[in-house]
Amino acid sequence: MKNNAPQTGILPPLIAIMRPQHWIKNTLVLLPAFFSGRMADTDAAQLAMAFVLFCIAASAVYVFNDLCDRMADGAHPRTRRRPLATQKLSPRAAAIFLAVLLAGGAALMYGMQAPAAFNAIVLCYLGVNAGYSLGLKRVPVLELFLLASGYIFRLFAGGSVIDEPLTGWIVAVTGLLALMLAAGKRRGDIAAVEKDKAMTMAATYDPAYLGVIITVLAAALAATYVLFCISDYAQTRFGPHVTWSALFVLFGIMRYLQLAPAGGGDPVALLYRDRPMLACAALFALCFAGLIYG
């Protein structure tokens, strides 16, 4: 019998498996240049290539993860629409595409002539995520730290590409934020999956436990950021008005805590669909742009 189903071609599933909506995370590569006040005197092409390279690396990670999880994804309510789970993309095509992404990333890494530290960070990012996809994701708590490490890798990569040392403040705040988002994502997974269905990482966590972890991390993040604002470093580097930026951070944390219990744990989805959260992030960026470049 002839199949009359519409054929969408291979391009849409290839784009979908790359998860371009998640490339917003790679703006962390730009933060060291932004917060150091060096956006104007930094090689824009070098920064742009670093951003693009992490987009390629992140997409390669997603493709590899989907290849490893293609059987389980079909039974998961959040992942069953992925290209490999729906068979819109064959494993062979995905593997070839993964090779193309890795080759393209290697060519870009060679062409941009970045510092050796930057190249090492990218390779570590790929290695950690490969281990995560191959089984470390099944180790409770450790997998939360591995998820959060992606944010830290991006941050250090941005610092290394412009040879800008990172302060303990930005590392601490980013690390706490990343762990809170990782725990929130797992709590969202639990809300989306019925306990008698697919076996997922979420099934190994008690929702109450994750709730405590999210609350503790949110409190630690808020306290750390307020301490940063009143520190001698921040007062000298950004001026006394830096304390106003804490309003946006506290609002963002409180808004996230409000939405996460309802299954809105995915930080990227939250940022795109929640206007107050999006406005808060934009105002925070504008606040610091004024403090640094105004």
BADRENPA-960404 format. One record per residue: residue in three letters; x, z, y of N, C-alpha, C, O in turn. Coordinates in steps of 0.05 Angstrom, whole numbers. Each point is the difference from the previous one (the first is absolute). Layout:
<sites>
["ALA", [X, Z, Y], [X, Z, Y], [X, Z, Y], [X, Z, Y]]
...
</sites>
This chain:
<sites>
["MET", [17, 0, -24], [-17, 0, 24], [18, 0, 25], [20, 14, 1]]
["LYS", [-27, -30, 18], [16, -2, 24], [-4, 25, 18], [-22, 9, 3]]
["ASN", [44, 0, 7], [-1, 24, 17], [-6, -9, 29], [16, -14, 12]]
["ASN", [-39, 23, -2], [-9, -8, 27], [8, 20, 21], [-8, -2, 23]]
["ALA", [23, 23, -31], [8, 20, 20], [17, -12, 21], [17, -17, -7]]
["PRO", [-20, 25, 32], [16, -11, 21], [30, 6, -4], [7, 23, -6]]
["GLN", [10, -42, 11], [28, 3, -2], [12, 5, 27], [-2, -16, 18]]
["THR", [14, 39, -14], [11, 7, 26], [30, -8, 3], [11, 3, 22]]
["GLY", [1, -12, -44], [28, -7, 2], [18, 25, -4], [-10, 22, -2]]
["ILE", [36, -26, 2], [19, 22, -6], [8, 15, 26], [9, 22, -2]]
["LEU", [-12, -35, 25], [9, 13, 25], [-14, 26, 6], [13, 20, 6]]
["PRO", [-40, -19, -6], [-13, 25, 6], [8, 24, -18], [6, 21, 11]]
["PRO", [-4, -24, -37], [9, 22, -16], [29, 8, 5], [8, 23, -3]]
["LEU", [9, -43, 10], [28, 6, 6], [1, 17, 26], [16, 19, 2]]
["ILE", [-32, -26, 17], [-1, 15, 25], [-10, 28, -5], [10, 20, 10]]
["ALA", [-31, -18, -27], [-12, 26, -6], [19, 18, -14], [1, 24, 6]]
["ILE", [14, -34, -25], [18, 17, -15], [24, 10, 17], [13, 19, -8]]
["MET", [-8, -33, 30], [21, 9, 18], [-8, 24, 17], [17, 14, 12]]
["ARG", [-44, -9, -10], [-11, 22, 16], [10, -1, 30], [11, 19, 9]]
["PRO", [-16, -41, 5], [10, -2, 27], [-12, 21, 19], [12, 7, 20]]
["GLN", [-35, 4, -28], [-12, 21, 17], [17, 25, 0], [-2, 17, 18]]
["HIS", [20, -14, -37], [17, 24, -2], [27, -5, 15], [16, 19, 2]]
["TRP", [-12, -42, 9], [25, -5, 15], [2, 17, 25], [21, 2, 11]]
["ILE", [-44, 9, -2], [1, 17, 24], [19, 24, -5], [11, 11, 20]]
["LYS", [-8, -3, -45], [19, 22, -6], [28, -7, 9], [16, 18, 6]]
["ASN", [-9, -44, -6], [27, -8, 6], [7, 2, 29], [23, -4, 8]]
["THR", [-43, 11, 9], [7, 5, 28], [18, 25, 3], [12, 4, 20]]
["LEU", [-11, 12, -42], [18, 23, 0], [29, -9, 4], [17, 15, 10]]
["VAL", [-11, -39, -18], [27, -11, 3], [7, -2, 30], [24, 2, 8]]
["LEU", [-44, -6, 9], [4, -3, 28], [2, 26, 16], [9, 0, 23]]
["LEU", [-18, 22, -36], [-2, 25, 15], [26, 11, 10], [1, 10, 23]]
["PRO", [21, -11, -38], [26, 10, 11], [8, -14, 26], [9, 13, 19]]
["ALA", [-13, -39, -18], [6, -15, 25], [-19, 8, 22], [8, 3, 23]]
["PHE", [-34, 0, -30], [-20, 7, 20], [5, 28, 12], [2, 3, 24]]
["PHE", [2, 17, -41], [2, 28, 10], [28, 5, 12], [3, 19, 15]]
["SER", [16, -35, -22], [27, 4, 12], [2, -14, 27], [20, 3, 14]]
["GLY", [-41, -17, -6], [1, -15, 26], [17, -25, -1], [8, -10, 21]]
["ARG", [-4, -1, -45], [18, -23, -2], [-15, -26, -7], [13, -19, -8]]
["MET", [-39, 19, 12], [-15, -24, -7], [10, -24, 18], [0, -23, -10]]
["ALA", [7, 29, 34], [8, -22, 19], [28, -10, -5], [5, -24, 3]]
["ASP", [13, 42, -11], [28, -9, -4], [8, -4, -29], [23, -3, -6]]
["THR", [-43, 3, -12], [6, -5, -28], [-6, -29, -7], [-17, -12, 11]]
["ASP", [33, 1, -29], [-3, -27, -9], [-28, -3, -12], [-5, 9, -22]]
["ALA", [-13, -23, 36], [-28, -3, -9], [-1, -15, -26], [-17, 6, -17]]
["ALA", [34, -27, 14], [-1, -16, -25], [8, 17, -24], [-11, -3, -21]]
["GLN", [31, 21, 25], [8, 17, -22], [-22, 20, -8], [-5, 4, -24]]
["LEU", [-9, 7, 44], [-22, 18, -6], [-23, -15, -14], [-12, 10, -19]]
["ALA", [7, -34, 29], [-22, -16, -12], [6, -7, -29], [-17, 1, -17]]
["MET", [42, -8, 12], [8, -7, -28], [-1, 25, -18], [-8, -2, -23]]
["ALA", [15, 25, 34], [-2, 25, -16], [-30, 6, -7], [-6, 8, -22]]
["PHE", [-11, -12, 42], [-29, 3, -5], [-10, -19, -22], [-14, 8, -18]]
["VAL", [21, -34, 21], [-8, -20, -19], [11, 6, -28], [-14, -4, -20]]
["LEU", [39, 13, 19], [12, 6, -26], [-15, 22, -14], [-4, -1, -24]]
["PHE", [-4, 22, 39], [-15, 21, -13], [-28, -9, -8], [-12, 10, -19]]
["CYS", [0, -29, 34], [-25, -11, -8], [3, -15, -27], [-17, 3, -18]]
["ILE", [38, -18, 15], [6, -14, -25], [5, 20, -23], [-11, -3, -22]]
["ALA", [27, 23, 28], [7, 20, -21], [-25, 16, -8], [-4, 4, -24]]
["ALA", [-13, 4, 43], [-24, 14, -6], [-19, -17, -17], [-12, 10, -19]]
["SER", [9, -36, 26], [-17, -17, -15], [11, -4, -29], [-16, -1, -19]]
["ALA", [42, -1, 16], [12, -2, -26], [-7, 25, -17], [-5, -2, -24]]
["VAL", [6, 25, 37], [-7, 26, -13], [-29, -1, -10], [-6, 8, -22]]
["TYR", [-12, -18, 39], [-28, -2, -7], [-5, -19, -24], [-16, 6, -18]]
["VAL", [30, -28, 19], [-3, -20, -22], [10, 12, -26], [-14, -2, -21]]
["PHE", [37, 15, 22], [11, 13, -25], [-19, 22, -10], [-4, 2, -24]]
["ASN", [-6, 14, 42], [-18, 21, -8], [-26, -11, -13], [-10, 11, -20]]
["ASP", [0, -33, 32], [-24, -12, -12], [5, -12, -27], [-17, 1, -17]]
["LEU", [41, -12, 13], [7, -10, -26], [1, 23, -21], [-9, -4, -22]]
["CYS", [20, 26, 30], [2, 23, -18], [-27, 12, -6], [-5, 10, -22]]
["ASP", [-14, -11, 41], [-26, 13, -3], [-23, -18, -4], [-23, 8, 3]]
["ARG", [29, -34, -10], [-22, -19, 0], [-22, 7, -20], [-23, -7, 4]]
["MET", [29, 21, -26], [-20, 7, -19], [-17, 23, 10], [-25, -1, -2]]
["ALA", [38, 22, 12], [-15, 23, 10], [-16, -6, 25], [-20, 12, 5]]
["ASP", [30, -31, 12], [-13, -5, 25], [-29, -11, -4], [-17, 5, 16]]
["GLY", [13, -19, -38], [-27, -11, -5], [-21, 21, -4], [-24, -6, 4]]
["ALA", [32, 30, -12], [-20, 22, -5], [-2, 19, 23], [-16, 19, -1]]
["HIS", [31, -24, 22], [0, 19, 23], [-18, -12, 22], [3, -23, 7]]
["PRO", [-21, 40, 4], [-19, -11, 20], [13, -10, 26], [-11, -16, 14]]
["ARG", [35, 26, -8], [13, -9, 25], [19, -24, -5], [6, -15, 19]]
["THR", [4, 12, -43], [20, -21, -5], [-10, -23, -18], [15, -19, -4]]
["ARG", [-40, 21, -5], [-9, -21, -18], [-4, -27, 13], [-3, -20, -14]]
["ARG", [4, 19, 40], [-3, -26, 14], [28, -12, 7], [1, -21, 14]]
["ARG", [20, 33, -23], [26, -11, 6], [3, -27, -16], [-12, -3, -21]]
["PRO", [29, -15, 31], [2, -27, -12], [6, 0, -29], [-11, -16, -15]]
["LEU", [30, 33, 6], [7, 0, -29], [-23, 13, -17], [-4, -9, -22]]
["ALA", [-9, 29, 33], [-22, 13, -15], [-23, -19, -3], [-14, 1, -21]]
["THR", [9, -18, 41], [-23, -19, -2], [9, -26, -13], [-17, -18, -4]]
["GLN", [42, 15, -3], [11, -24, -12], [-1, -24, 18], [1, -23, -9]]
["LYS", [-3, 28, 35], [2, -22, 20], [29, -9, 2], [6, -22, 10]]
["LEU", [12, 39, -19], [29, -6, 0], [11, 8, -27], [-6, 22, -10]]
["SER", [21, -40, -3], [11, 6, -26], [25, 17, 2], [13, -1, 21]]
["PRO", [-7, 16, -41], [25, 16, 0], [25, -18, 4], [19, 8, 14]]
["ARG", [-20, -31, -26], [23, -18, 3], [4, -9, 29], [22, 0, 11]]
["ALA", [-44, -7, 2], [1, -8, 28], [9, 23, 18], [16, -4, 18]]
["ALA", [-26, 28, -24], [9, 23, 15], [29, 6, -3], [14, 7, 19]]
["ALA", [-4, -10, -44], [29, 5, -5], [17, -20, 15], [21, 7, 11]]
["ILE", [-30, -32, -11], [15, -21, 15], [0, 6, 30], [20, -2, 13]]
["PHE", [-43, 11, -3], [-3, 6, 28], [18, 24, 7], [12, 1, 21]]
["LEU", [-10, 19, -39], [17, 23, 4], [29, -9, 2], [15, 9, 18]]
["ALA", [-7, -28, -35], [28, -10, 1], [5, -14, 27], [22, 2, 11]]
["VAL", [-42, -17, -2], [3, -14, 26], [3, 20, 23], [16, -4, 17]]
["LEU", [-32, 25, -18], [1, 20, 21], [28, 14, 0], [12, 3, 22]]
["LEU", [-3, 4, -45], [26, 13, -2], [23, -19, 9], [18, 9, 14]]
["ALA", [-20, -34, -21], [20, -19, 8], [-1, -4, 30], [21, -2, 13]]
["GLY", [-45, 0, -2], [-3, -4, 29], [11, 25, 15], [13, -3, 21]]
["GLY", [-19, 26, -32], [10, 25, 13], [30, 1, -1], [13, 8, 20]]
["ALA", [-1, -16, -43], [29, 1, -2], [13, -20, 20], [21, 6, 12]]
["ALA", [-33, -29, -9], [10, -20, 18], [-1, 10, 29], [19, -3, 16]]
["LEU", [-41, 16, -9], [-3, 10, 27], [19, 23, 5], [12, 2, 21]]
["MET", [-8, 15, -41], [19, 22, 2], [28, -10, 5], [15, 11, 16]]
["TYR", [-8, -32, -31], [27, -12, 4], [2, -13, 27], [21, 2, 13]]
["GLY", [-42, -16, -4], [1, -14, 25], [0, 17, 25], [12, -7, 20]]
["MET", [-25, 30, -21], [-2, 17, 24], [26, 16, 4], [3, 12, 22]]
["GLN", [14, -10, -42], [26, 14, 3], [-4, 28, 11], [14, 8, 19]]
["ALA", [-32, 6, -31], [-5, 28, 9], [22, 18, -11], [15, -7, -17]]
["PRO", [-14, 31, 28], [20, 20, -10], [-4, 6, -29], [-22, -3, -11]]
["ALA", [43, 10, -3], [-1, 6, -29], [-20, 22, -5], [-13, 0, -21]]
["ALA", [10, 20, 39], [-18, 22, -4], [-29, -11, -1], [-16, 10, -16]]
["PHE", [9, -29, 32], [-27, -11, 0], [-5, -14, -27], [-21, 5, -12]]
["ASN", [40, -21, 3], [-4, -13, -26], [-3, 20, -23], [-16, -4, -18]]
["ALA", [32, 25, 19], [-2, 21, -21], [-27, 14, 1], [-11, 6, -22]]
["ILE", [0, -2, 45], [-26, 13, 3], [-22, -18, -12], [-18, 10, -14]]
["VAL", [19, -36, 20], [-20, -18, -11], [1, -1, -31], [-20, 1, -13]]
["LEU", [45, -1, 3], [3, 0, -30], [-10, 26, -12], [-12, -1, -21]]
["CYS", [17, 23, 34], [-10, 26, -9], [-30, 0, 0], [-13, 11, -18]]
["TYR", [1, -22, 39], [-29, -1, 2], [-12, -16, -23], [-19, 9, -13]]
["LEU", [32, -32, 6], [-10, -16, -22], [4, 15, -27], [-18, 0, -17]]
["GLY", [41, 14, 14], [5, 14, -24], [-19, 23, -5], [-9, 4, -22]]
["VAL", [4, 12, 43], [-18, 23, -3], [-28, -10, -7], [-13, 12, -17]]
["ASN", [4, -33, 30], [-27, -10, -5], [-2, -13, -28], [-21, 1, -12]]
["ALA", [43, -13, 3], [0, -11, -28], [-3, 23, -20], [-16, -2, -19]]
["GLY", [30, 24, 24], [-2, 23, -18], [-28, 12, 1], [-11, 8, -20]]
["TYR", [-1, -8, 44], [-27, 10, 3], [-20, -16, -16], [-17, 11, -15]]
["SER", [19, -38, 16], [-18, -17, -14], [4, 1, -30], [-19, -4, -16]]
["LEU", [44, 9, 7], [6, 0, -28], [-7, 26, -15], [2, 2, -24]]
["GLY", [-10, 18, 40], [-8, 25, -14], [1, 25, 16], [-13, 20, -7]]
["LEU", [30, -19, 28], [2, 25, 16], [-26, 7, 14], [-3, 23, 8]]
["LYS", [-14, -43, -5], [-26, 6, 13], [-17, 19, -17], [-20, 11, 10]]
["ARG", [27, -8, -35], [-15, 18, -18], [10, 29, 0], [-10, 17, -14]]
["VAL", [30, -12, 31], [11, 28, 3], [-13, 13, 24], [6, -8, 23]]
["PRO", [-25, 26, -27], [-14, 13, 22], [20, 12, 20], [21, 10, -7]]
["VAL", [-29, -10, 32], [15, 10, 23], [24, -17, 6], [3, -9, 23]]
["LEU", [14, 3, -42], [23, -18, 5], [-10, -26, 10], [12, -12, 19]]
["GLU", [-34, 1, -30], [-10, -26, 9], [-9, 1, 29], [1, -20, 14]]
["LEU", [-10, 43, -4], [-7, 3, 28], [25, -3, 18], [-1, -13, 20]]
["PHE", [23, 25, -29], [24, -2, 15], [11, -29, -1], [11, -10, 20]]
["LEU", [-14, -3, -42], [9, -28, -2], [-17, -18, 18], [11, -18, 13]]
["LEU", [-37, 23, -12], [-17, -15, 18], [8, 4, 29], [2, -19, 16]]
["ALA", [4, 44, -9], [7, 7, 27], [28, -11, 7], [5, -6, 24]]
["SER", [12, 2, -43], [27, -9, 5], [1, -27, 13], [19, -7, 15]]
["GLY", [-40, -10, -20], [0, -26, 11], [0, 1, 31], [13, -17, 13]]
["TYR", [-27, 36, -1], [0, 3, 29], [28, 8, 10], [9, -10, 20]]
["ILE", [4, 28, -35], [26, 9, 9], [21, -22, -3], [17, -3, 18]]
["PHE", [-19, -13, -39], [19, -22, -3], [-3, -20, 24], [20, -9, 10]]
["ARG", [-44, 4, -2], [-4, -19, 22], [12, 12, 26], [12, -15, 15]]
["LEU", [-16, 41, -11], [11, 13, 24], [30, -2, 1], [12, -7, 20]]
["PHE", [1, 15, -43], [29, -1, 0], [11, -29, 1], [21, -5, 12]]
["ALA", [-36, -14, -23], [8, -28, 2], [0, -9, 29], [19, -13, 9]]
["GLY", [-39, 21, 7], [-1, -7, 28], [23, 13, 15], [11, -13, 18]]
["GLY", [-4, 37, -24], [22, 13, 13], [27, -13, -7], [17, -3, 18]]
["SER", [-14, -5, -43], [26, -11, -8], [4, -28, 11], [23, -8, 5]]
["VAL", [-44, -7, -1], [3, -28, 9], [9, -1, 29], [12, -20, 8]]
["ILE", [-17, 41, 7], [9, 1, 28], [21, 22, 4], [8, 5, 23]]
["ASP", [1, 7, -45], [21, 20, 1], [-9, 24, 18], [15, 9, 17]]
["GLU", [-39, 0, -22], [-11, 22, 16], [-6, 24, -19], [-18, -2, -17]]
["PRO", [33, 24, 20], [-5, 23, -18], [-28, 11, 5], [-9, 1, 23]]
["LEU", [-4, 8, -44], [-26, 11, 2], [2, 30, 5], [17, 14, -12]]
["THR", [-35, -3, 29], [0, 29, 4], [-16, 13, -23], [-16, -13, -14]]
["GLY", [22, 39, 10], [-15, 14, -21], [-30, 2, 6], [-16, 1, -18]]
["TRP", [9, -3, 44], [-28, 2, 8], [-16, -24, -11], [-21, 4, -12]]
["ILE", [31, -28, 16], [-15, -23, -8], [-1, -2, -31], [-20, -10, -11]]
["VAL", [41, 18, -2], [0, 0, -29], [-20, 20, -11], [-15, -5, -19]]
["ALA", [15, 29, 31], [-18, 21, -10], [-30, -7, 5], [-16, 3, -18]]
["VAL", [10, -13, 42], [-27, -7, 6], [-9, -24, -18], [-23, 1, -10]]
["THR", [39, -21, 7], [-7, -23, -16], [-3, 9, -30], [-19, -9, -13]]
["GLY", [36, 26, 4], [-1, 9, -28], [-26, 16, -6], [-13, -5, -20]]
["LEU", [6, 23, 38], [-24, 16, -3], [-25, -18, 2], [-19, 3, -16]]
["LEU", [20, -22, 34], [-23, -18, 3], [-3, -17, -25], [-22, -4, -10]]
["ALA", [44, -6, -1], [0, -17, -23], [-11, 15, -25], [-16, -11, -15]]
["LEU", [25, 36, 12], [-10, 16, -23], [-30, 6, 3], [-14, -1, -20]]
["MET", [5, 7, 44], [-28, 5, 5], [-17, -25, -7], [-21, 2, -12]]
["LEU", [31, -25, 21], [-15, -25, -6], [0, -6, -30], [-20, -10, -11]]
["ALA", [43, 15, -2], [1, -5, -29], [-20, 18, -15], [-14, -9, -18]]
["ALA", [13, 35, 25], [-19, 18, -12], [-29, -8, 6], [-18, 1, -17]]
["GLY", [14, -10, 42], [-27, -10, 7], [-8, -24, -15], [-24, -4, -7]]
["LYS", [43, -14, 2], [-6, -24, -15], [-9, 7, -29], [-18, -11, -10]]
["ARG", [32, 31, -2], [-7, 8, -27], [-28, 13, 1], [-16, -4, -19]]
["ARG", [10, 19, 39], [-26, 12, 2], [-22, -21, 3], [-22, 3, -11]]
["GLY", [28, -24, 25], [-18, -23, 2], [-4, -14, -27], [-22, -9, -6]]
["ASP", [43, 8, -9], [-2, -12, -27], [-20, 16, -17], [-16, -11, -15]]
["ILE", [18, 37, 16], [-17, 17, -15], [-29, -4, 8], [-18, -1, -17]]
["ALA", [13, -2, 43], [-28, -4, 9], [-11, -27, -9], [-24, -3, -3]]
["ALA", [42, -16, -3], [-9, -27, -7], [-3, -4, -30], [-12, -19, -9]]
["VAL", [23, 38, -7], [0, -4, -29], [-17, 21, -14], [4, 24, 5]]
["GLU", [-21, -32, -22], [-15, 19, -16], [19, 11, -22], [16, -15, -11]]
["LYS", [-19, 40, 5], [19, 13, -19], [0, -11, -28], [19, 1, -14]]
["ASP", [-42, -13, 6], [-1, -10, -27], [7, -30, -2], [-5, -13, -20]]
["LYS", [16, 3, 42], [8, -29, 0], [30, -2, -2], [13, 14, -15]]
["ALA", [-2, -33, 31], [28, -8, -3], [19, 24, 2], [-4, 18, 17]]
["MET", [24, -18, -33], [21, 20, 2], [19, -7, 23], [13, -21, -1]]
["THR", [-12, 37, 21], [16, -6, 23], [17, 25, 7], [-4, 21, -11]]
["MET", [23, -26, 29], [16, 23, 9], [-17, 21, 13], [6, 24, -2]]
["ALA", [-28, -32, 14], [-18, 19, 13], [-12, 20, -20], [-6, 23, 7]]
["ALA", [3, -31, -32], [-12, 17, -20], [17, 25, -6], [-10, 19, -12]]
["THR", [36, -20, 19], [18, 22, -6], [-1, 22, 21], [12, 21, -3]]
["TYR", [-26, -26, 25], [-1, 19, 22], [-28, 13, 2], [-20, -13, -4]]
["ASP", [20, 38, 11], [-24, 14, 7], [-6, -6, 30], [18, 4, 16]]
["PRO", [-42, -13, -9], [-6, -6, 28], [5, 24, 18], [9, -3, 23]]
["ALA", [-15, 27, -33], [5, 24, 17], [30, 4, 6], [7, 8, 22]]
["TYR", [9, -14, -42], [29, 2, 3], [10, -19, 22], [15, 7, 18]]
["LEU", [-25, -32, -20], [8, -20, 21], [-10, 8, 27], [13, -5, 20]]
["GLY", [-37, 17, -19], [-11, 10, 25], [19, 20, 13], [4, 0, 24]]
["VAL", [6, 19, -40], [18, 20, 10], [26, -13, 10], [10, 7, 21]]
["ILE", [1, -26, -37], [25, -13, 7], [-4, -15, 27], [17, 2, 17]]
["ILE", [-39, -16, -14], [-5, -15, 25], [-2, 19, 23], [12, -6, 22]]
["THR", [-26, 28, -25], [-3, 19, 22], [27, 13, 8], [6, 2, 23]]
["VAL", [10, 5, -43], [26, 12, 5], [18, -20, 15], [14, 7, 19]]
["LEU", [-13, -32, -29], [17, -20, 13], [-10, -7, 28], [16, -4, 18]]
["ALA", [-42, 3, -14], [-11, -5, 27], [8, 22, 19], [7, -5, 23]]
["ALA", [-9, 30, -32], [8, 23, 17], [30, -1, 6], [8, 4, 23]]
["ALA", [8, -11, -43], [29, -2, 4], [7, -22, 19], [18, 2, 17]]
["LEU", [-32, -25, -20], [4, -23, 18], [-7, 7, 29], [16, -6, 18]]
["ALA", [-39, 19, -14], [-8, 7, 27], [20, 20, 12], [8, -3, 23]]
["ALA", [0, 23, -38], [19, 20, 10], [27, -13, 7], [11, 7, 20]]
["THR", [-2, -24, -38], [26, -13, 5], [0, -17, 25], [19, 0, 15]]
["TYR", [-41, -15, -12], [-2, -17, 24], [-2, 16, 26], [13, -7, 20]]
["VAL", [-28, 29, -20], [-2, 17, 23], [27, 12, 7], [8, 1, 23]]
["LEU", [6, 8, -44], [27, 11, 4], [19, -21, 11], [17, 6, 17]]
["PHE", [-20, -31, -26], [16, -22, 11], [-5, -3, 30], [18, -3, 16]]
["CYS", [-44, 4, -9], [-7, -5, 28], [11, 21, 19], [7, -6, 23]]
["ILE", [-5, 31, -32], [11, 21, 18], [29, 5, -5], [12, 18, 13]]
["SER", [1, -34, -30], [29, 4, -5], [16, -10, 24], [-9, -16, 15]]
["ASP", [33, 27, -13], [18, -9, 22], [6, -30, -3], [2, -14, 21]]
["TYR", [0, 5, -45], [6, -29, -4], [-21, -17, 12], [5, -18, 16]]
["ALA", [-31, 23, -23], [-22, -17, 10], [-4, 3, 30], [-5, -19, 14]]
["GLN", [8, 44, -4], [-4, 4, 28], [22, -14, 17], [-6, -10, 22]]
["THR", [30, 9, -33], [21, -14, 14], [-1, -30, -3], [4, -15, 19]]
["ARG", [-10, 7, -44], [0, -29, -6], [-24, -14, 12], [2, -22, 11]]
["PHE", [-26, 34, -13], [-25, -14, 8], [-13, 12, 25], [-18, -12, 11]]
["GLY", [26, 36, -3], [-12, 12, 23], [-22, 20, -8], [-9, 0, -23]]
["PRO", [0, 16, 42], [-20, 21, -6], [-27, -11, -8], [-16, 13, -13]]
["HIS", [10, -38, 21], [-26, -12, -7], [-3, -8, -29], [-21, -8, -9]]
["VAL", [43, 11, -7], [-1, -7, -28], [-20, 17, -15], [-11, -8, -20]]
["THR", [6, 32, 31], [-20, 18, -14], [-28, -12, -1], [-15, 7, -18]]
["TRP", [9, -25, 37], [-27, -13, -1], [-3, -17, -25], [-23, -4, -9]]
["SER", [45, -6, -2], [-2, -17, -24], [-11, 16, -24], [-10, -12, -19]]
["ALA", [13, 39, 20], [-10, 16, -22], [-30, -2, -3], [-10, 4, -22]]
["LEU", [-4, -9, 43], [-29, -3, -1], [-8, -23, -19], [-18, 3, -16]]
["PHE", [33, -25, 17], [-7, -23, -17], [7, 6, -29], [-14, -8, -18]]
["VAL", [37, 22, 14], [8, 7, -27], [-21, 19, -13], [-8, -3, -23]]
["LEU", [0, 23, 38], [-19, 20, -10], [-27, -13, -6], [-13, 5, -20]]
["PHE", [5, -23, 39], [-26, -14, -5], [2, -17, -25], [-18, -1, -16]]
["GLY", [40, -14, 13], [4, -17, -24], [-1, 16, -25], [-13, -9, -20]]
["ILE", [26, 32, 19], [0, 17, -24], [-28, 10, -6], [-9, -2, -23]]
["MET", [-5, 11, 44], [-27, 11, -4], [-20, -22, -9], [-17, 5, -16]]
["ARG", [21, -29, 27], [-18, -22, -7], [6, -8, -29], [-19, -6, -15]]
["TYR", [44, 6, 7], [6, -7, -28], [-11, 20, -19], [-11, -8, -21]]
["LEU", [13, 34, 28], [-11, 21, -18], [-31, -3, -2], [-11, 7, -20]]
["GLN", [-1, -16, 42], [-29, -4, -1], [-8, -23, -19], [-20, 2, -13]]
["LEU", [36, -23, 13], [-8, -24, -15], [10, 0, -29], [-13, -11, -18]]
["ALA", [36, 24, 12], [12, -1, -26], [-18, 11, -22], [0, -12, -22]]
["PRO", [-14, 35, 25], [-17, 10, -22], [-22, -19, -9], [-9, 2, -22]]
["ALA", [1, -21, 40], [-21, -18, -7], [11, -25, -15], [-15, -19, -4]]
["GLY", [40, 21, -4], [12, -23, -15], [14, -19, 17], [8, -22, -8]]
["GLY", [-3, 30, 34], [14, -18, 18], [29, 6, 1], [12, 0, 21]]
["GLY", [1, 5, -44], [27, 8, 0], [21, -22, 5], [23, 7, 7]]
["ASP", [-31, -32, -10], [19, -21, 4], [7, -2, 29], [-18, -8, 16]]
["PRO", [43, 14, -7], [6, 0, 28], [-3, -27, 14], [-8, -2, 23]]
["VAL", [15, -20, -38], [-2, -26, 12], [-30, -7, 5], [-7, -11, 21]]
["ALA", [-10, 16, -41], [-28, -5, 3], [-12, 16, 23], [-16, -10, 15]]
["LEU", [24, 35, -13], [-9, 17, 22], [7, -11, 27], [-16, -1, 18]]
["LEU", [41, -7, -16], [10, -10, 26], [-15, -25, 9], [-6, -4, 23]]
["TYR", [0, -14, -43], [-13, -25, 7], [-30, 4, 6], [-11, -14, 18]]
["ARG", [-2, 32, -32], [-29, 1, 2], [-11, 22, 18], [-23, -1, 9]]
["ASP", [40, 21, -3], [-9, 22, 17], [10, -3, 28], [24, 2, 6]]
["ARG", [-42, -8, 12], [7, -5, 28], [13, 24, 14], [19, -4, 15]]
["PRO", [-30, 28, -19], [14, 23, 13], [29, 3, -9], [17, 6, 16]]
["MET", [-12, -10, -42], [27, 2, -10], [18, -22, 12], [23, 5, 7]]
["LEU", [-34, -29, -6], [15, -23, 11], [6, 5, 30], [23, -5, 9]]
["ALA", [-43, 15, 6], [4, 6, 28], [21, 22, 4], [16, -1, 18]]
["CYS", [-17, 21, -35], [19, 22, 1], [28, -10, -4], [19, 8, 15]]
["ALA", [-14, -25, -35], [26, -11, -5], [10, -16, 24], [23, 1, 7]]
["ALA", [-41, -17, 4], [8, -17, 23], [7, 17, 24], [20, -6, 14]]
["LEU", [-36, 27, -8], [5, 17, 22], [26, 16, -3], [15, 5, 19]]
["PHE", [-9, 3, -44], [26, 14, -5], [23, -19, 6], [19, 9, 13]]
["ALA", [-21, -34, -21], [22, -19, 5], [2, -5, 30], [23, -2, 10]]
["LEU", [-45, -1, 4], [1, -5, 29], [11, 25, 14], [15, -3, 20]]
["CYS", [-21, 26, -29], [10, 25, 12], [31, 0, -1], [13, 6, 20]]
["PHE", [-2, -12, -43], [29, 1, -3], [13, -24, 14], [22, 2, 11]]
["ALA", [-36, -25, -10], [11, -22, 15], [3, 7, 29], [20, -7, 13]]
["GLY", [-40, 21, -2], [2, 9, 28], [22, 20, 4], [14, -1, 20]]
["LEU", [-11, 20, -39], [20, 20, 2], [29, -11, -1], [18, 9, 14]]
["ILE", [-15, -29, -32], [27, -11, -4], [7, -23, 18], [22, -1, 11]]
["TYR", [-41, -17, -7], [6, -25, 15], [-13, -1, 28], [5, -18, 15]]
["GLY", [-22, 38, -9], [-14, 0, 26], [18, 6, 23], [-10, 1, 23]]
</sites>
